[in-house]
Amino acid sequence: DVGILGGDRVARCSYANARAAAICGTDIDALVGSSFLQWIHGDDHDRVVEAWLRTVTTGADLDVEVRIVRPDGGERWCRVQASLIDRTGRRAMSVVGAMEDITEARSARLLVESMQARFSAAFTGSPIASALTTMTGTLEDQNPAWIALAGDHALAGTDLRDVVHPDHSAEIDGLLARVAVSPDRSAPVEVRLTGNDG
């Protein structure tokens, strides 16, 4: 569910639905009449004020991820989007916005990003020659140890079959076929690689 808020150009709330109140950990009466900005985490405050001022002075839509601080001290990450409605000249008469609780989704995203960063560091720094390929055998990435072993002709975009000795092409085909159906995606083979000089 999405929280809906309405207010004026100085961020004073004039309308809130039940979902917006629930996200903020309060009731509708506590939201209406308050400043949107009082619910924003101190570390996010200046950034949100800057975005808000840009919206009410230029008409640009607001779209920010911020932390909401609840009365009990709890915090929720929210995506807040807002647009101007009903303008007189260049002055915004009112703003309508939507807020979505993204706390769990953001935590999951940060976890994935952290895991990807750790994998990238391990992959790049490994002394073992390593390469990533598509399921059809096209190299997508390789670490320095791989380049030192196979040569700089074995870079992203190269077919793995062009990197191994011709006598082992069939083994690579078999490897890719087994990996495609292997539950653990593990199918070791021993092959000879060709260097820059062949």
Order of alpha helices (4+ residues) and beta strands (2+ residues): beta-beta-alpha-alpha-alpha-beta-beta-beta-alpha-beta-beta-alpha-alpha
